[in-house]
């Protein structure tokens, strides 16, 4: 059998990552208070919160720390969830909307607290913009601002007409909403930095250690190719990479991938022309584009979604037309890196939190809003393990329905739905 490639994808982030050790695979049997499966944002966030509480934590990672979406995403700090509070209130009631709304901006704060407290070098920059491509989207941004302000978020600025040009050197938009509390960063360095802090607090991380089988009970036994972890409690945080460890949720989620390119370094004049305030941007289309500048003045540009996790034949071929539509002045710019990242999509676009028995917890399915929400998940998991379950249960109580036809039919049906919304985006309706 061919050994799967578990090295980091050839991305800009991997090429510019801070030095990190290769952690040895698990050998033999170890015991711990909590075993965390997955060393991405959710797993490392949870493990770090638990280690700060004095818990003995072991993290098992099938590849490398930050191997999945946590080390490949757009690097944007975007508040709230993939479905906002108005939708949550309409579907699940005012009480659920208020509970989730009270936490909608907390993941952002956790990230900043971690960076400041532990001096994590990850190129943090301030501000992100939501850019409207047509009048309908601009109207939605006005409503969006009012909605977030109703939930206590007051750091928003509406940029009507050409006012957005102070931030974006593109003719593509009709206005924008600036979130002064948002931002962007190097996501792989963020998770690597937190992993190093976890180890400094006594936590252990084993890379190249996939979990092949879980024996549920008290305690739980997690089997790996060369060892076993015996844990009082377990966190399943593999998201799109769980590989059969959470079978009851597989029909209720679907892997999807998004593609990203990174240009060669731009000169100072080019960078100033396209993103003069160095803020991150995402547009308001259903299949949105997102972009920002790296610390060394490269344009990092991503867009679109491939359902089922399949990559297009050419990532650069898929993204370059979007990039050059937004910034015609960069036509022909050299692309140094192109990669794909897989995330987990849910039917209602809200994350899935829950328990198995009384001692196994899971959090997954952020549906494209994982940078902030995964950090919130880590805190809530630590809370529920400490006996404070109210906030975790606010998410766990949201009904999670299966995709029609399960995963076999979810890809073609979701692709058809995406085509419909792409046509609406194109027509501005």
LINJO-V383794 format. One record per backbone hydrogen bond with DSSP energy under -0.5 kcal/mol. CO is the residue of the C=O (numbers start at 0). NH is the residue of the N-H. If there is no record, write none. Layout:
CO_NH + CO_NH
This chain:
3_5 + 8_10 + 10_14 + 11_15 + 13_16 + 20_22 + 27_227 + 29_229 + 31_231 + 32_232 + 33_57 + 34_234 + 35_37 + 35_59 + 36_236 + 38_65 + 39_43 + 40_44 + 41_45 + 42_46 + 43_47 + 44_48 + 45_49 + 46_50 + 47_51 + 48_52 + 49_52 + 49_54 + 50_53 + 54_56 + 55_32 + 55_33 + 56_203 + 57_35 + 58_60 + 58_205 + 59_37 + 60_208 + 62_207 + 63_66 + 67_70 + 68_71 + 68_72 + 74_184 + 75_77 + 76_182 + 83_86 + 83_87 + 84_88 + 85_89 + 86_90 + 87_91 + 88_92 + 92_96 + 93_97 + 94_98 + 95_99 + 96_100 + 97_101 + 99_102 + 100_103 + 102_105 + 102_106 + 103_79 + 104_108 + 105_109 + 106_110 + 107_111 + 108_112 + 109_113 + 110_114 + 111_115 + 112_116 + 113_117 + 114_118 + 114_119 + 119_121 + 121_185 + 124_183 + 126_279 + 127_178 + 128_130 + 128_281 + 129_176 + 130_283 + 131_173 + 131_174 + 133_137 + 134_138 + 135_139 + 136_140 + 137_141 + 138_142 + 139_143 + 140_144 + 141_145 + 142_146 + 143_147 + 144_148 + 145_149 + 146_150 + 147_150 + 147_152 + 148_151 + 151_153 + 154_179 + 156_177 + 157_159 + 158_175 + 159_162 + 160_163 + 161_164 + 162_165 + 163_166 + 163_167 + 166_276 + 167_169 + 173_160 + 174_131 + 175_158 + 176_129 + 176_178 + 177_156 + 177_179 + 178_127 + 178_181 + 181_126 + 182_76 + 183_124 + 184_186 + 185_189 + 186_190 + 187_191 + 188_192 + 189_193 + 190_194 + 191_195 + 192_196 + 193_197 + 194_198 + 195_199 + 196_200 + 197_200 + 197_202 + 198_201 + 203_58 + 204_206 + 205_60 + 209_211 + 209_224 + 212_222 + 213_215 + 214_220 + 219_221 + 219_230 + 220_214 + 220_222 + 221_228 + 222_211 + 222_212 + 223_226 + 225_27 + 226_223 + 227_29 + 228_221 + 228_230 + 229_31 + 230_219 + 232_34 + 233_360 + 234_36 + 234_236 + 235_362 + 237_240 + 238_241 + 241_244 + 243_246 + 245_248 + 246_249 + 246_250 + 248_251 + 249_252 + 250_402 + 251_346 + 253_344 + 254_307 + 255_342 + 256_305 + 257_340 + 258_302 + 259_338 + 260_300 + 261_335 + 261_336 + 266_270 + 267_271 + 268_272 + 269_273 + 270_274 + 273_168 + 274_277 + 279_128 + 280_290 + 281_130 + 285_287 + 287_303 + 288_282 + 289_301 + 290_280 + 291_299 + 293_296 + 296_265 + 297_293 + 297_299 + 298_262 + 298_300 + 299_291 + 300_260 + 301_289 + 302_258 + 304_306 + 305_256 + 305_308 + 306_309 + 313_317 + 314_318 + 315_319 + 318_321 + 318_322 + 319_323 + 320_324 + 321_325 + 322_326 + 326_329 + 327_330 + 329_332 + 333_263 + 333_335 + 336_261 + 338_259 + 340_257 + 341_68 + 342_255 + 342_344 + 343_366 + 344_253 + 345_348 + 350_352 + 351_363 + 353_361 + 355_358 + 355_359 + 358_233 + 359_355 + 360_235 + 361_353 + 363_351 + 365_368 + 368_372 + 369_373 + 370_374 + 371_375 + 372_376 + 373_377 + 374_378 + 375_379 + 376_380 + 377_381 + 378_382 + 379_383 + 380_384 + 381_385 + 382_385 + 382_387 + 383_386 + 386_388 + 388_392 + 389_393 + 390_394 + 391_394 + 391_395 + 392_396 + 394_397 + 398_400 + 402_405 + 404_407 + 404_408 + 405_408 + 405_409 + 406_410 + 408_412 + 409_413 + 410_414 + 411_415 + 412_416 + 413_417 + 414_418 + 415_419 + 416_420 + 417_421 + 418_422 + 419_423 + 420_424 + 421_425 + 422_426 + 423_427 + 423_428 + 424_427
